[in-house]
Structure formats: C-alpha cells, structure tokens
Amino acid sequence: MSRSPDDGPTRFEIKLNIEAPQIAKAMRVFDIDESRGKDRAIWFGEILDGRDGVTALPLSARGIILRVRTKPGGGGDCTLKLRGPDGCLDVAAWRKRTDELGDAAKIEGDWAGRRLVSASVDHDLDDDTRAALERPDPVVADLLSEQQRLLAHELLVPLDPVTLLGPIAARKWKLDGGLEAELWSVDALRFLEISAVTGDPDQTRRELEQRAGDGGVDLDPHPVAKTTRVLEHLARRRLTVIDTPAPPAD
C-alpha cells in the first residue's frame, strides 16, 4: 500500500555520526574548515531521580527531547521534540494540532542509522529566558514557551523534576551542496555529525555514505545515538559531583 503525504513526513534529515578517531579524516573529506564554524552551547533536560538510577534517561527512553541551545553574545532556542520509529506518530493529527504555530512546529524524518520520525516545537530565547538559564539549576518550565508547556502537559511530561545537563560545546558549519556539520565536545567525548535535509532520503543517505566511504571514513553500521551517549556521560558526571564530599574546612 502506498503512503499518502498525511501518513508520514515529506521532509527528512539524514545524518552520519562519526566517531572521534575518524573526525579529522571526515573533516577533510567533507571540506570542513575548522576556522569557519560557529560556536554554540547545548543542554538537554532529563529526569535523574527515577528508581533505575541517573542513567535510565526516562525522557529519552520515551522519545522526549528537551534541548536548549545558546550562541555567544546572545540568542538561542529551546526545542521540545517527540521522536520515535517511523509510523509511531499520527502525522495528520500533529499537523492539525500545530497548524497555528507556523514555522515553530515541524515534523520530519530523522535518519541516523535508524529510520525515525520527529515532531517538534521550537521557540527563540529572549533576554529573560537567557537570564533564567544562567541561574543555578534553572527551572526548565521557565525556558519553555506557553505552547511548549501545553504540549509537554499533553504528552504527560513531568517538568518539575527535569534537570538540565550540559553544557555541550558545539561548533556548526554550513557546507557546500546544502550539507551541514556539527561537532560536539564534552570532556573526552567528541562526535561529528554530517547532515542533509532532503525529500529523497534513501538516495541522499546513499550519496553521503558513498562520499564517506570513498574518502576512507569508517562508519559504524550500528551506531548508538550520540545524544544518548552524551546524556549518559553527563548524568554520571553530575552524580559524581553530587556524591563527592566537600573538602574538610581548615
């Protein structure tokens, strides 16, 4: 049975995730000039006090992503996203639900190893929101727009216990041919992502993988999502900080 436009996304983001040992080679293959990247900082919201421990990542396990990004000197955005296997979302219902939000809402295929689909609502950070982010242990609800808080409520996402994990140091490039690249660094972890937005996901993925392969870049056939690996690391790091006793007073 053929799929109608209402059955699934018509826009797809194809991603290649490249591990640290291959990053230098990949940057040469995809003509990435280190000096031309734009820096940003990224945080993700998670719940750390569940009974399965801090690395259970219950929001991520549900496909819920709360992401905050900032740029040096001001500006940034906040995203609430629901992501899961292709076919798990009622695309027509999502479009009807978010029609009044315009460009702030989108639904697209999210292919990075697995064929996922993601539905998200974004909003730009203003000065007050940036100030809220700079407080110790910022309240996540203060960073969301009214529409995002409403959507979180509809998705039964408990916002009060959410902790922001980060920051992740990121650098992003716009490349020739409509490609983009983003490098994440946090402690010893480094990941490079090459991405392209397309209406023909299978062809675009083949082209990206062919280019990487022809350049000698080894791709993991079963990659673990970089977001999951970074969140697990940040959750463990936060637990270590919390559990480390303060030095004795002199």
Secondary structure, DSSP 8 states (H G I E B T S, - for coil): ----GGGS-S-EEEEEEEEGGGHHHHHHHTT--GGG-EEEEEEEEEE--STT-GGG-HHHHHTEEEEEEE-TTS-EEEEEEEEEETTSS-HHHHHHHHGGGGGGEEEEEEESSSEEEEEEEEEE--HHHHHHHTSSS--GGGGS-HHHHHHHHHTT---TTEEEEEEEEEEEEE-GGGEEEEEEEETTEEEEEEEEEES-HHHHHHHHHHHHHHTT----SS---HHHHHHHHHHHHHHHHHHS------
